[in-house]
């Protein structure tokens, strides 16, 4: 299959493209103007595209003629969505409408994988954990509301026009190359800098009590590939580890990987206007439908991220 990955030069896009190529597919992709192309994508067909530009979206689809589309491109930061909700919706919702309309105008009916988020579930009580796909959505921030809207549009286009759309709710994932705006590389980057004597040994942190279902990006992209091949049209799938980790636990694991004595202090500026306390997914559906299961242990992921910052300054897109 020829698979178009929107946002191919992003953190997940690089891992996904390599996973799909290994599985025998041809990949092409889109990137934002000015976004760096990693060396391993130098020979790949990549179109510069701003998803908010309707006509440009149609042009890229006509030129690339994909058999499937994996829609990763997004404003992916919850924190940034509080600061700029309009831009978050412009890219994540209006951009998706342009993409769906462009695909609808094609003669073929390519399979589309829409990457949503566990944040769509929003505030849940401990009794509702683990979250199944049929659980209600109560998004608690502008990013989450946009991802829920994206999923509703996916359902609508699948039902109204018979388009081959699979929707995914991805739980938190990390790995080498993730931007340090996200919590694990944020901690790892600063621990590595402290080890090099580049900053004082005090780690300022936000809310350590929240519990999230974390996995390794390399497991997640393998799941996306399996969904593209074996997922069922019109269905929504959770993808994650099915395990809850508090941010405090993850931080302690990282701190146990360094010999430095590092003090941890709470920084009110790192707290969010509202943070969902617990999100853990039930991943039986994806396992039942595709056989996918996460494989990489959490300590391996954490060690790889820390090592990446120690050795390479964790440059995004390099991996
Ligand atoms: N970044 C950061 N820095 N987060 C911190 C810190 C800190 O110092 N201290 C605590 N946290 C908490 C945040 O408040 C949040 O609850 C949690 O760590 C995880 O934050 P992020 O890594 O920024 O990710 P996220 O959960 O907001 O969003 C990610 O996961 C979603 C899936 O659930 C993103 O990858 C989204 O795109 C994705 O949809």
Boltz pocket constraint, residues with backbone or C-beta under 6 A from the ligand:
constraints:
  - pocket:
      binder: B
      contacts: [[A, 75], [A, 76], [A, 77], [A, 78], [A, 79], [A, 116], [A, 117], [A, 118], [A, 119], [A, 170], [A, 171], [A, 172], [A, 173], [A, 180], [A, 181], [A, 182], [A, 183], [A, 184], [A, 186], [A, 204], [A, 205], [A, 206], [A, 207], [A, 208], [A, 210], [A, 212], [A, 247], [A, 270], [A, 271], [A, 272], [A, 275], [A, 276]]
      max_distance: 6.0
